[in-house]
C-alpha cells in the first residue's frame, strides 16, 4: 500500500486520538517482516493489552522509523487506517470493544535515513554494528487506563524476580519475527518532536555492551 496523506481536517478520528509506542531491543538484523499477522496481534495484546489500536507488522532500525519527508512509520500506519472506507466503524471497535488491527507498513520504510542524531551509526559507536538496535512500533488509541506493560511493572513494584517471567514471555513472543539471540531492552513512547529520546535508550546501555 502506498503512502497516503490524510486531509488537514480529517473526517473521523485524527492522529491526535492515538499515541505512538514501541518495544526496543538489540539484534543482528533489525529490519524483519513476518506474514503471521496473528502473532503480531498476539504481541500487541501481550504488550499493549486491552486497548484499541494498530499493530505494525515489521521491525525496524531506528533510522528507518522516519523517512526523508519526515513521515514516521506511526503516521503511515494511521494513514493506512484512515484510507479504509470503514474507518469510523473500526475506530468505534477500537474505542468500545478495545479491538486491535494489524497493518503492513509501506515498503518505502525499508530505506535508512540517518537523523540529525547520529549516535547509532557505526562510525560514531561501532558497538551498534555488533548489537544492532531494533524497534517494534504500536499505534494505540488513547485511553486513561494503563497499558499492560505498565500494569505488569506496577504490579511487580520494582522486584526483578516478579517481572522476569513477563519479560521472558515478551522476549519469546518476538522470536517469530526477530529470532534469538534478539532481545528486548524496554518499552517507550515516541515523541515526534523529540525523536532523540528513542536514541537515548540505546546510548544509555552502550557501556554494558562493550
Secondary structure, 3 states (H helix, E strand, C coil): CCCCCCCCCCCCCCHHHEEEEEEEEEECCCCECCCCHHHHHHHHHHHCCCCCEEEECCEECHHHCECCCCCEHHHHHHHHHHCCCCHHHHHHHHHHCCCEEEECCCHHHHCCCCCCCCCCCCCCCCHHHHCEEEEEEEEEECCCCCCHHHHHHHHHCCCHHHHHHHHHHHHHHHCCCCCCCCEEEEEEECCCCCCHHHHHHHHCCHHHHC
